[in-house]
Amino acid sequence: MKTFTVTHTIQAPPENVFDILADHANYKLFPGISDSKLLTPGKRERNGIGAVRQVDVGLAKFVEVITRYKRPTRLDYRIVRSFPPVEHEGGSIKLEAVAGGTLVTWTSTIRLRLPLVGGLLTPLLTAQLSKGFLHTLKAVEKRIAKS
């Protein structure tokens, strides 16, 4: 298992940032994401605890369940199905109001489950996911700036 963290400050209040990051059905608007959909709404909030979303990134597909939803400070999820297959301890997006906006800290712990090569390829996967998370946060920032 490998844990990685991406941080980025967005010049907007946490509520605005959270609402975009929690809107799973619109992840397909972010660079590199070919499709996204909300498969099952959450128990109380549409994108809240229990929500199931699918995010497609090129040939990779991830089905995730929201495990914590605390607007506007935290959103946790766990990948339950994927291609390629991964073991995922969980991901967490934490938002903190700071001078000039919102500090977003996105952490995930994951391992590629492929016989023989999974351990060798996990660092490559986490490097790609780190880049993807940062691109997503920058896209959120641009989207907020346009509105």
C-alpha positions as CSV (number, residue, x, y, z in Angstrom):
1,M,0.0,0.0,0.0
2,K,1.2,3.5,-0.8
3,T,-0.2,6.7,0.7
4,F,0.1,10.0,-1.2
5,T,-1.1,13.5,-0.6
6,V,-1.8,16.4,-2.9
7,T,-2.4,19.9,-1.5
8,H,-3.6,23.0,-3.3
9,T,-5.0,26.4,-2.2
10,I,-8.1,27.6,-4.1
11,Q,-9.1,31.2,-3.9
12,A,-12.7,30.6,-2.8
13,P,-14.7,29.7,0.3
14,P,-14.7,26.0,1.4
15,E,-18.4,25.7,0.6
16,N,-17.9,26.5,-3.1
17,V,-15.0,24.2,-3.4
18,F,-16.7,21.4,-1.5
19,D,-19.9,21.6,-3.6
20,I,-17.9,21.1,-6.8
21,L,-15.8,18.3,-5.5
22,A,-18.8,16.5,-4.1
23,D,-20.8,16.7,-7.4
24,H,-19.7,13.3,-8.7
25,A,-21.9,13.3,-11.8
26,N,-20.0,16.3,-13.2
27,Y,-16.4,15.0,-12.7
28,K,-16.5,14.3,-16.5
29,L,-16.0,18.1,-16.9
30,F,-12.5,17.8,-15.5
31,P,-9.5,17.2,-17.7
32,G,-8.5,13.5,-18.2
33,I,-11.9,12.1,-17.0
34,S,-13.8,10.6,-19.9
35,D,-17.0,9.9,-18.0
36,S,-18.5,10.1,-14.5
37,K,-21.9,9.2,-13.1
38,L,-23.7,8.9,-9.8
39,L,-24.8,5.2,-9.7
40,T,-26.6,5.4,-6.4
41,P,-27.6,8.5,-4.4
42,G,-26.5,8.9,-0.8
43,K,-28.7,8.2,2.1
44,R,-29.4,11.8,3.2
45,E,-27.7,14.0,0.7
46,R,-27.6,13.1,-3.0
47,N,-23.7,13.0,-3.0
48,G,-23.4,12.1,0.7
49,I,-22.7,9.0,2.7
50,G,-23.5,5.8,0.8
51,A,-23.5,7.5,-2.6
52,V,-21.9,5.3,-5.3
53,R,-20.1,6.9,-8.2
54,Q,-18.2,5.7,-11.2
55,V,-15.3,7.7,-12.6
56,D,-13.7,6.7,-15.9
57,V,-10.2,7.9,-16.7
58,G,-9.1,6.7,-20.1
59,L,-9.2,2.9,-19.9
60,A,-9.3,2.9,-16.1
61,K,-12.6,2.7,-14.2
62,F,-13.2,3.3,-10.6
63,V,-16.4,2.7,-8.6
64,E,-16.3,4.5,-5.3
65,V,-18.5,4.7,-2.2
66,I,-18.7,7.9,-0.2
67,T,-17.9,7.0,3.4
68,R,-17.8,10.4,5.1
69,Y,-19.6,13.6,4.0
70,K,-19.2,16.7,6.2
71,R,-19.9,19.8,4.2
72,P,-17.8,21.9,3.8
73,T,-14.8,20.4,5.4
74,R,-14.4,16.7,4.5
75,L,-15.3,14.1,1.9
76,D,-14.0,10.5,2.2
77,Y,-14.5,7.7,-0.2
78,R,-13.3,4.1,-0.9
79,I,-12.8,2.4,-4.2
80,V,-14.8,-0.8,-4.2
81,R,-14.4,-2.0,-7.8
82,S,-11.9,-1.0,-10.5
83,F,-10.0,-1.7,-13.6
84,P,-7.2,-2.2,-13.3
85,P,-7.9,-3.9,-9.9
86,V,-6.7,-2.0,-6.9
87,E,-6.9,-2.4,-3.1
88,H,-7.9,0.9,-1.6
89,E,-7.8,1.8,2.1
90,G,-9.6,5.0,1.4
91,G,-9.3,8.5,0.2
92,S,-10.0,11.8,2.0
93,I,-10.5,15.3,0.8
94,K,-10.1,17.8,3.6
95,L,-10.9,21.5,3.1
96,E,-9.7,24.2,5.5
97,A,-10.4,27.9,5.3
98,V,-7.2,29.9,5.1
99,A,-6.2,33.4,4.3
100,G,-7.1,33.9,0.7
101,G,-9.3,30.8,0.2
102,T,-9.4,27.1,0.9
103,L,-6.5,24.7,1.5
104,V,-7.5,21.4,0.0
105,T,-5.6,18.3,1.2
106,W,-6.4,15.1,-0.8
107,T,-4.9,11.9,0.5
108,S,-5.3,8.3,-0.7
109,T,-3.9,4.9,0.2
110,I,-3.9,2.4,-2.7
111,R,-2.2,-0.6,-4.1
112,L,-2.4,-2.1,-7.6
113,R,-3.5,-5.7,-7.3
114,L,-1.7,-7.4,-10.2
115,P,0.2,-10.6,-9.6
116,L,4.0,-10.2,-9.6
117,V,4.1,-6.6,-11.0
118,G,1.5,-4.9,-8.7
119,G,4.1,-3.8,-6.2
120,L,6.4,-2.5,-8.9
121,L,3.6,-0.6,-10.7
122,T,1.9,0.9,-7.6
123,P,4.4,3.9,-7.4
124,L,3.6,4.7,-11.1
125,L,-0.2,4.5,-10.4
126,T,0.1,6.8,-7.4
127,A,2.2,9.3,-9.4
128,Q,-0.5,9.4,-12.1
129,L,-3.2,9.8,-9.5
130,S,-1.3,12.6,-7.8
131,K,-1.1,14.5,-11.1
132,G,-4.8,13.8,-11.8
133,F,-5.8,15.0,-8.3
134,L,-3.8,18.3,-8.8
135,H,-5.3,18.8,-12.3
136,T,-8.8,18.3,-10.8
137,L,-8.2,20.9,-8.1
138,K,-6.8,23.4,-10.7
139,A,-9.9,22.7,-12.8
140,V,-12.1,23.4,-9.8
141,E,-10.2,26.7,-9.3
142,K,-10.8,27.7,-12.9
143,R,-14.5,26.8,-12.7
144,I,-15.0,28.9,-9.6
145,A,-13.0,31.8,-11.2
146,K,-15.4,31.8,-14.2
147,S,-18.5,31.9,-12.1
